[in-house]
Amino acid sequence: MIICRSLEEIEAQVDQPAAVSGWLQITQSDIDRFADLTGDHQWIHVDTERAARESPYGGTIVHGFLTLAMVGRLFNDAVKFENRKSGLNYGCDKLRFVAPVKSGARVRGIFKLVETRRITPDTLQCGWDVTIEAEGSTRPAIAVRWLIRLNY
């Protein structure tokens, strides 16, 4: 786990070893609730019987955007910012949904700080290379450059 107490400590983390979260299981119930929230009820995600018959994955798969939405939760398991006033998502660059995540799979995040830029004396923009892995998969589920702004 990476723990940072100041902007200077964050800046010192650029190109240091990545932080790795614990594993988080994404269940069919999670998928169904996400489908209800977003209106994305495509059968590949929510119809377990049809997916078992017709899907090349042998069952339902997690929405890519649900997996992406887990980035914040996984990040909080791997990186702590003590004393910060606020943290905001600024966006994503180079987002790729590389491989599907099967329902019931466990995922984890790998977070490597690759760039920082001072926005104001108290605000730092950070670029994190994020890889979301699904347990047992040889390819990552997601690869993204995630931008966040931290205010101290």
Backbone as ProteinMPNN parsed JSONL, in Angstrom:
{"seq_chain_A": "MIICRSLEEIEAQVDQPAAVSGWLQITQSDIDRFADLTGDHQWIHVDTERAARESPYGGTIVHGFLTLAMVGRLFNDAVKFENRKSGLNYGCDKLRFVAPVKSGARVRGIFKLVETRRITPDTLQCGWDVTIEAEGSTRPAIAVRWLIRLNY", "coords_chain_A": {"N_chain_A": [[0.841, -1.181, 0.0], [0.448, 2.233, -0.751], [1.044, 5.159, 1.042], [0.403, 8.514, 1.334], [1.09, 11.722, 2.599], [1.292, 14.317, 1.825], [1.522, 16.681, -0.925], [4.106, 16.658, -1.914], [5.043, 14.148, -1.101], [3.413, 12.579, -2.677], [4.291, 13.328, -5.26], [6.843, 12.235, -5.138], [6.333, 9.588, -5.587], [6.211, 9.047, -8.276], [6.926, 6.879, -10.903], [7.685, 4.898, -9.126], [7.475, 1.585, -7.58], [4.405, -0.152, -8.334], [1.212, 0.096, -6.676], [-0.877, -2.404, -5.323], [-4.129, -3.608, -5.189], [-6.352, -5.454, -2.987], [-8.25, -8.465, -3.729], [-11.457, -8.357, -5.311], [-14.656, -9.592, -5.552], [-16.948, -9.753, -8.233], [-20.261, -10.129, -8.47], [-23.123, -11.898, -9.881], [-25.382, -10.664, -8.939], [-24.394, -8.059, -8.477], [-23.936, -7.336, -11.141], [-26.553, -7.445, -12.188], [-27.794, -5.401, -10.686], [-26.319, -3.203, -11.591], [-27.072, -3.242, -14.268], [-29.78, -2.574, -13.973], [-29.521, 0.034, -12.965], [-28.275, 1.375, -15.108], [-29.717, 0.736, -17.338], [-28.775, -1.05, -19.171], [-29.413, -3.951, -20.258], [-28.386, -6.039, -21.765], [-28.295, -9.346, -22.991], [-25.928, -10.809, -22.7], [-24.941, -10.018, -20.319], [-26.975, -10.307, -18.363], [-28.745, -12.472, -18.733], [-28.562, -15.429, -17.58], [-29.091, -18.1, -18.329], [-29.304, -18.064, -21.163], [-26.779, -17.017, -21.764], [-25.166, -19.071, -20.819], [-25.718, -20.977, -22.736], [-25.184, -19.709, -25.258], [-23.109, -17.825, -25.164], [-19.699, -17.103, -25.919], [-18.153, -17.178, -23.688], [-19.112, -18.902, -21.841], [-20.947, -18.172, -19.961], [-22.477, -15.402, -18.202], [-21.063, -12.084, -18.497], [-19.297, -9.377, -16.916], [-20.362, -6.012, -17.151], [-18.362, -3.77, -19.001], [-18.198, -1.108, -18.146], [-19.019, -1.363, -15.508], [-16.899, -2.778, -14.401], [-14.938, -0.821, -14.794], [-15.989, 1.115, -13.078], [-15.289, 0.085, -10.634], [-12.725, 0.875, -10.207], [-12.171, 3.099, -8.497], [-12.873, 2.054, -5.965], [-11.094, -0.119, -5.734], [-8.716, 1.294, -5.91], [-8.769, 2.778, -3.52], [-8.212, 0.769, -1.775], [-5.592, 0.312, -2.212], [-4.083, 2.663, -2.187], [-3.543, 5.413, -0.081], [-4.403, 8.682, 0.871], [-3.512, 10.702, 3.178], [-4.575, 13.487, 5.11], [-5.582, 14.999, 2.995], [-7.634, 17.489, 1.414], [-9.516, 17.235, -0.608], [-10.387, 15.029, -3.32], [-10.675, 14.525, -6.761], [-12.108, 12.97, -9.622], [-10.647, 13.388, -12.777], [-10.619, 12.433, -15.292], [-10.226, 9.966, -17.937], [-7.669, 8.6, -19.916], [-6.7, 6.868, -22.846], [-8.289, 4.52, -22.524], [-8.965, 1.105, -22.416], [-10.877, -1.796, -22.903], [-9.811, -4.704, -22.426], [-10.099, -7.515, -22.012], [-12.842, -9.744, -21.304], [-14.634, -9.937, -18.159], [-15.694, -12.569, -16.283], [-18.846, -13.316, -14.781], [-18.897, -13.477, -11.281], [-16.188, -13.574, -11.01], [-13.062, -12.632, -9.492], [-11.518, -9.484, -9.154], [-8.682, -7.279, -9.324], [-6.778, -4.271, -8.727], [-3.985, -2.652, -10.212], [-1.859, -0.054, -9.649], [0.021, 2.466, -10.895], [1.806, 5.34, -10.45], [2.492, 7.687, -12.84], [2.788, 10.287, -13.712], [2.759, 13.709, -12.637], [1.313, 16.937, -12.105], [1.406, 20.24, -11.103], [-1.401, 22.081, -10.424], [-2.372, 24.205, -8.923], [-0.738, 25.832, -6.135], [-1.698, 24.166, -4.1], [-2.924, 22.039, -5.311], [-2.738, 19.043, -7.1], [-2.446, 17.347, -10.132], [-2.694, 14.013, -11.013], [-1.481, 11.309, -12.917], [-2.305, 8.074, -13.314], [-1.304, 4.896, -14.27], [-3.394, 2.32, -14.76], [-4.179, -1.012, -14.271], [-6.596, -3.439, -14.482], [-7.018, -6.56, -13.301], [-8.39, -9.788, -13.889], [-8.899, -12.566, -11.923], [-7.244, -15.498, -12.839], [-7.247, -14.95, -15.542], [-5.312, -14.489, -18.48], [-4.931, -12.107, -19.7], [-5.231, -8.572, -19.125], [-8.232, -7.084, -17.783], [-8.917, -4.41, -17.999], [-7.147, -1.582, -19.18], [-5.92, 1.568, -18.454], [-5.24, 5.083, -18.41], [-5.619, 6.943, -15.677], [-6.789, 9.971, -14.487], [-6.546, 12.052, -11.732], [-7.336, 14.692, -9.444], [-5.857, 16.124, -6.668], [-6.301, 17.839, -3.649], [-4.635, 19.597, -1.195]], "CA_chain_A": [[0.0, 0.0, 0.0], [1.117, 3.525, -0.766], [0.429, 6.16, 1.907], [0.976, 9.842, 1.092], [0.577, 12.725, 3.527], [1.467, 15.657, 1.257], [1.729, 16.691, -2.375], [5.497, 16.283, -2.168], [5.131, 12.694, -0.981], [2.787, 12.02, -3.879], [5.218, 13.55, -6.381], [7.967, 11.307, -4.98], [5.898, 8.243, -5.977], [6.258, 8.87, -9.734], [7.788, 5.793, -11.39], [8.01, 3.935, -8.076], [6.686, 0.359, -7.766], [2.952, -0.01, -8.327], [0.405, -0.365, -5.55], [-1.795, -3.469, -5.757], [-5.266, -3.77, -4.277], [-6.819, -6.811, -2.729], [-9.209, -8.991, -4.706], [-12.863, -8.009, -5.127], [-15.524, -10.415, -6.396], [-18.107, -9.109, -8.863], [-21.268, -11.193, -8.532], [-24.242, -11.701, -10.802], [-26.245, -9.66, -8.315], [-23.787, -6.754, -8.799], [-24.174, -7.11, -12.566], [-27.98, -7.167, -12.365], [-28.076, -4.069, -10.128], [-25.722, -2.235, -12.513], [-27.953, -3.221, -15.446], [-30.967, -1.807, -13.611], [-29.152, 1.45, -12.838], [-27.856, 1.968, -16.38], [-30.615, 0.351, -18.422], [-28.056, -1.945, -20.084], [-29.832, -5.315, -19.941], [-27.97, -6.955, -22.828], [-28.358, -10.713, -22.495], [-24.592, -11.314, -22.363], [-24.693, -9.64, -18.931], [-28.028, -10.578, -17.375], [-29.503, -13.703, -18.985], [-27.602, -16.486, -17.251], [-29.375, -19.325, -19.09], [-28.912, -17.845, -22.566], [-25.323, -16.86, -21.816], [-24.575, -20.4, -20.66], [-25.896, -21.689, -24.015], [-24.752, -19.024, -26.476], [-21.949, -16.943, -25.005], [-18.392, -17.749, -26.07], [-17.486, -17.178, -22.389], [-19.702, -19.944, -21.018], [-21.84, -17.577, -18.968], [-22.562, -13.947, -18.293], [-19.849, -11.307, -18.23], [-19.481, -8.093, -16.254], [-20.309, -4.82, -18.002], [-17.063, -3.1, -18.957], [-18.282, 0.105, -17.332], [-19.074, -1.756, -14.101], [-15.515, -3.053, -14.02], [-14.282, 0.481, -14.697], [-16.495, 1.797, -11.89], [-14.634, -0.483, -9.46], [-11.375, 1.432, -10.091], [-12.081, 3.898, -7.28], [-12.912, 1.175, -4.788], [-9.828, -0.849, -5.691], [-7.676, 2.285, -5.636], [-8.801, 3.095, -2.087], [-7.636, -0.374, -1.073], [-4.159, 0.248, -2.51], [-3.43, 3.967, -2.017], [-4.193, 6.29, 0.906], [-3.958, 10.069, 0.902], [-3.845, 11.289, 4.469], [-4.567, 14.951, 5.223], [-6.061, 15.725, 1.813], [-8.915, 18.178, 1.54], [-10.45, 16.632, -1.565], [-9.872, 14.329, -4.487], [-11.694, 14.504, -7.814], [-11.806, 12.364, -10.914], [-10.489, 14.372, -13.84], [-10.918, 11.759, -16.553], [-9.463, 8.789, -18.332], [-7.024, 8.599, -21.221], [-6.244, 5.561, -23.345], [-9.082, 3.46, -21.903], [-9.169, -0.1, -23.218], [-11.48, -2.98, -22.296], [-8.949, -5.672, -23.106], [-10.641, -8.873, -21.929], [-14.05, -9.779, -20.476], [-14.61, -10.476, -16.8], [-16.838, -13.451, -16.089], [-19.625, -13.166, -13.561], [-18.36, -14.229, -10.146], [-14.728, -13.485, -10.972], [-12.439, -11.642, -8.618], [-10.655, -8.534, -9.86], [-7.844, -6.416, -8.493], [-6.19, -3.166, -9.457], [-2.566, -2.332, -10.098], [-1.852, 1.395, -9.822], [1.378, 3.027, -10.981], [1.811, 6.783, -10.69], [3.447, 7.936, -13.927], [2.99, 11.712, -13.955], [2.066, 14.682, -11.797], [1.406, 18.322, -12.568], [0.804, 21.198, -10.17], [-2.451, 22.927, -10.986], [-2.199, 25.367, -8.058], [0.191, 25.406, -5.084], [-2.317, 23.161, -3.233], [-3.625, 21.036, -6.111], [-1.872, 18.24, -7.951], [-3.073, 16.389, -11.034], [-1.912, 12.779, -11.057], [-1.803, 10.325, -13.939], [-2.039, 6.709, -12.846], [-1.537, 3.777, -15.179], [-4.204, 1.363, -14.009], [-4.499, -2.296, -14.883], [-7.524, -4.259, -13.713], [-6.829, -7.969, -13.625], [-9.375, -10.766, -13.427], [-8.206, -13.766, -11.463], [-7.25, -16.623, -13.771], [-7.157, -14.502, -16.928], [-3.944, -14.185, -18.905], [-4.914, -10.723, -20.193], [-5.941, -7.66, -18.223], [-9.602, -6.725, -18.145], [-8.902, -2.989, -18.354], [-5.928, -0.784, -19.1], [-6.363, 2.962, -18.564], [-4.541, 6.167, -17.704], [-6.649, 7.598, -14.873], [-6.362, 11.276, -14.002], [-7.245, 12.559, -10.561], [-6.798, 15.921, -8.863], [-5.822, 16.077, -5.22], [-6.139, 19.152, -3.043], [-4.141, 19.545, 0.194]], "C_chain_A": [[0.887, 1.246, 0.0], [0.332, 4.465, 0.151], [1.158, 7.471, 1.673], [0.285, 10.857, 1.99], [0.676, 14.147, 2.99], [1.622, 15.546, -0.249], [3.151, 16.264, -2.726], [5.693, 14.765, -2.057], [4.487, 12.003, -2.176], [3.74, 12.154, -5.058], [6.401, 12.588, -6.325], [7.608, 9.882, -5.405], [5.951, 8.001, -7.492], [7.323, 7.835, -10.083], [8.296, 4.856, -10.306], [7.182, 2.664, -8.306], [5.183, 0.601, -7.591], [2.354, -0.487, -7.009], [-0.612, -1.368, -6.091], [-2.893, -3.618, -4.713], [-5.457, -5.236, -3.92], [-7.802, -7.229, -3.816], [-10.627, -8.617, -4.309], [-13.696, -8.858, -6.076], [-16.671, -9.582, -6.938], [-19.128, -10.201, -9.155], [-22.324, -10.903, -9.594], [-25.227, -10.679, -10.241], [-25.711, -8.25, -8.575], [-24.09, -6.372, -10.247], [-25.632, -6.717, -12.804], [-28.348, -5.782, -11.834], [-27.507, -2.978, -11.037], [-26.589, -2.117, -13.77], [-29.212, -2.409, -15.16], [-30.669, -0.314, -13.525], [-28.89, 2.11, -14.182], [-28.816, 1.691, -17.524], [-29.966, -0.567, -19.445], [-28.343, -3.389, -19.678], [-29.478, -6.298, -21.061], [-27.828, -8.367, -22.255], [-26.993, -11.257, -22.067], [-24.234, -11.011, -20.899], [-25.718, -10.225, -17.959], [-28.804, -11.875, -17.577], [-28.575, -14.903, -18.805], [-27.828, -17.761, -18.062], [-28.94, -19.178, -20.547], [-27.394, -17.728, -22.695], [-24.619, -18.205, -21.657], [-24.644, -21.184, -21.97], [-25.128, -21.045, -25.158], [-23.484, -18.188, -26.359], [-20.649, -17.704, -25.239], [-17.635, -17.839, -24.742], [-18.081, -18.199, -21.429], [-20.631, -19.432, -19.931], [-21.846, -16.079, -19.141], [-21.207, -13.307, -17.992], [-20.235, -9.956, -17.624], [-19.487, -6.985, -17.306], [-18.916, -4.209, -17.888], [-17.088, -1.875, -18.064], [-18.467, -0.204, -15.851], [-17.662, -2.063, -13.607], [-14.754, -1.738, -13.854], [-14.717, 1.221, -13.432], [-15.851, 1.274, -10.609], [-13.242, 0.094, -9.243], [-11.225, 2.226, -8.796], [-12.04, 3.06, -6.021], [-11.597, 0.416, -4.633], [-8.671, 0.084, -5.348], [-7.61, 2.601, -4.151], [-8.265, 1.962, -1.226], [-6.117, -0.402, -1.215], [-3.398, 1.53, -2.19], [-4.237, 4.797, -1.028], [-3.554, 7.666, 0.828], [-4.414, 10.667, 2.228], [-3.752, 12.807, 4.366], [-5.099, 15.679, 3.996], [-7.404, 16.377, 2.107], [-9.953, 17.583, 0.606], [-9.682, 15.907, -2.655], [-10.986, 14.212, -5.508], [-11.198, 13.73, -9.028], [-11.664, 13.479, -11.937], [-10.735, 13.748, -15.21], [-10.042, 10.549, -16.772], [-8.886, 9.01, -19.724], [-6.671, 7.158, -21.575], [-6.977, 4.398, -22.683], [-9.275, 2.308, -22.878], [-9.815, -1.178, -22.356], [-10.853, -4.169, -23.004], [-9.568, -7.066, -23.141], [-11.872, -8.859, -21.022], [-13.777, -10.337, -19.082], [-15.863, -11.313, -16.631], [-17.544, -13.147, -14.775], [-19.046, -14.049, -12.469], [-16.852, -14.153, -10.019], [-14.28, -12.462, -9.936], [-11.51, -10.774, -9.456], [-9.795, -7.795, -8.834], [-7.248, -5.339, -9.375], [-4.712, -3.015, -9.176], [-2.438, -0.875, -10.523], [-0.418, 1.911, -9.781], [1.277, 4.507, -11.327], [2.9, 7.1, -11.708], [3.677, 9.404, -14.213], [2.219, 12.533, -12.935], [2.262, 16.065, -12.402], [0.702, 19.203, -11.556], [-0.196, 22.064, -10.925], [-2.462, 24.267, -10.249], [-1.183, 24.931, -7.006], [-0.357, 24.281, -4.196], [-2.986, 22.015, -3.985], [-2.67, 20.364, -7.078], [-2.725, 17.346, -8.841], [-2.138, 15.202, -11.178], [-2.411, 11.893, -12.189], [-1.358, 8.949, -13.474], [-2.266, 5.735, -13.994], [-2.198, 2.683, -14.355], [-4.42, 0.124, -14.87], [-5.458, -3.014, -13.945], [-7.369, -5.688, -14.213], [-8.015, -8.781, -13.121], [-8.624, -12.047, -13.089], [-8.358, -14.895, -12.481], [-7.169, -16.237, -15.23], [-5.708, -14.172, -17.261], [-3.804, -12.757, -19.419], [-5.623, -9.825, -19.195], [-7.36, -7.41, -18.703], [-9.638, -5.293, -18.676], [-7.478, -2.466, -18.259], [-6.338, 0.66, -19.353], [-5.356, 3.882, -17.89], [-5.639, 6.959, -17.007], [-6.075, 8.884, -14.303], [-7.208, 11.689, -12.81], [-6.569, 13.85, -10.099], [-6.954, 15.845, -7.35], [-5.54, 17.458, -4.666], [-5.738, 18.959, -1.577], [-4.17, 20.915, 0.812]], "O_chain_A": [[1.925, 1.297, 0.659], [-0.891, 4.56, 0.053], [2.381, 7.54, 1.796], [-0.939, 10.856, 2.126], [0.196, 15.084, 3.629], [1.828, 14.457, -0.785], [3.368, 15.582, -3.728], [6.435, 14.176, -2.843], [4.963, 10.963, -2.631], [3.968, 11.184, -5.78], [6.905, 12.17, -7.368], [8.501, 9.051, -5.565], [5.755, 6.872, -7.943], [8.461, 7.908, -9.621], [9.237, 4.097, -10.537], [6.279, 2.667, -9.143], [4.76, 1.448, -6.804], [2.908, -1.348, -6.325], [-1.141, -1.195, -7.188], [-2.625, -3.738, -3.518], [-4.812, -6.126, -4.475], [-8.139, -6.446, -4.705], [-10.96, -8.564, -3.125], [-13.461, -8.842, -7.285], [-17.292, -8.807, -6.211], [-18.893, -11.085, -9.979], [-22.399, -9.797, -10.131], [-25.833, -9.917, -10.995], [-26.49, -7.341, -8.862], [-24.453, -5.232, -10.539], [-25.911, -5.768, -13.537], [-29.128, -5.066, -12.461], [-28.143, -1.942, -11.232], [-26.811, -1.016, -14.274], [-29.661, -1.64, -16.01], [-31.474, 0.509, -13.962], [-29.24, 3.273, -14.381], [-28.742, 2.339, -18.568], [-30.558, -0.835, -20.49], [-27.624, -3.977, -18.87], [-30.192, -7.276, -21.278], [-27.299, -8.548, -21.158], [-26.919, -12.086, -21.16], [-23.355, -11.646, -20.316], [-25.36, -10.599, -16.842], [-29.468, -12.331, -16.646], [-27.899, -15.335, -19.739], [-26.868, -18.431, -18.442], [-28.285, -20.063, -21.097], [-26.798, -18.275, -23.623], [-23.591, -18.449, -22.289], [-23.742, -21.962, -22.281], [-24.489, -21.742, -25.946], [-22.854, -17.88, -27.37], [-20.518, -18.844, -24.794], [-16.596, -18.496, -24.666], [-17.593, -18.342, -20.308], [-21.054, -20.201, -19.067], [-21.291, -15.548, -20.103], [-20.342, -13.892, -17.339], [-21.351, -9.469, -17.802], [-18.698, -7.024, -18.25], [-18.355, -4.139, -16.794], [-16.143, -1.617, -17.318], [-18.104, 0.618, -15.01], [-17.28, -1.647, -12.513], [-14.014, -1.563, -12.886], [-13.901, 1.88, -12.787], [-15.87, 1.967, -9.592], [-12.629, -0.162, -8.207], [-10.247, 2.041, -8.072], [-11.255, 3.332, -5.113], [-11.054, 0.32, -3.532], [-7.764, -0.28, -4.598], [-6.522, 2.684, -3.581], [-7.904, 2.178, -0.069], [-5.43, -1.061, -0.434], [-2.191, 1.487, -1.949], [-5.462, 4.876, -1.124], [-2.335, 7.802, 0.732], [-5.563, 11.085, 2.373], [-2.934, 13.336, 3.613], [-5.06, 16.909, 3.974], [-8.193, 15.898, 2.922], [-11.121, 17.439, 0.969], [-8.494, 16.144, -2.876], [-12.111, 13.845, -5.168], [-10.031, 13.819, -9.411], [-12.47, 14.409, -11.963], [-11.025, 14.455, -16.175], [-9.237, 10.164, -15.924], [-9.557, 9.55, -20.604], [-6.382, 6.341, -20.7], [-6.356, 3.399, -22.321], [-9.693, 2.507, -24.019], [-9.377, -1.445, -21.237], [-11.321, -4.588, -24.063], [-9.562, -7.724, -24.181], [-11.947, -8.065, -20.084], [-12.832, -11.095, -18.862], [-16.974, -10.817, -16.817], [-16.914, -12.77, -13.787], [-18.743, -15.22, -12.696], [-16.29, -14.616, -9.026], [-15.025, -11.556, -9.563], [-10.812, -11.261, -10.345], [-10.134, -7.703, -7.654], [-7.21, -5.464, -10.599], [-4.247, -3.222, -8.055], [-2.855, -0.501, -11.619], [0.266, 1.806, -8.763], [0.731, 4.878, -12.366], [4.077, 6.822, -11.48], [4.649, 9.755, -14.882], [1.174, 12.116, -12.436], [3.235, 16.327, -13.109], [-0.448, 18.955, -11.192], [0.133, 22.692, -11.931], [-2.549, 25.327, -10.869], [-0.798, 23.762, -6.986], [0.417, 23.527, -3.605], [-3.554, 21.116, -3.365], [-1.901, 21.02, -7.78], [-3.628, 16.665, -8.356], [-0.944, 15.361, -11.433], [-3.617, 11.746, -12.391], [-0.17, 8.704, -13.27], [-3.324, 5.756, -14.622], [-1.631, 2.189, -13.38], [-4.793, 0.213, -16.039], [-5.172, -3.178, -12.759], [-7.565, -5.979, -15.393], [-8.572, -8.496, -12.062], [-7.818, -12.539, -13.878], [-9.464, -15.202, -12.925], [-7.034, -17.111, -16.086], [-4.972, -13.641, -16.429], [-2.691, -12.251, -19.558], [-6.525, -10.277, -18.49], [-7.649, -7.514, -19.895], [-10.302, -5.002, -19.671], [-6.71, -2.854, -17.379], [-7.016, 0.955, -20.337], [-4.703, 3.501, -16.919], [-6.485, 7.57, -17.66], [-4.999, 8.882, -13.705], [-8.437, 11.676, -12.874], [-5.381, 14.064, -10.339], [-8.027, 15.543, -6.827], [-4.654, 18.163, -5.147], [-6.409, 18.254, -0.823], [-3.794, 21.077, 1.973]]}, "name": "protein", "num_of_chains": 1, "seq": "MIICRSLEEIEAQVDQPAAVSGWLQITQSDIDRFADLTGDHQWIHVDTERAARESPYGGTIVHGFLTLAMVGRLFNDAVKFENRKSGLNYGCDKLRFVAPVKSGARVRGIFKLVETRRITPDTLQCGWDVTIEAEGSTRPAIAVRWLIRLNY"}
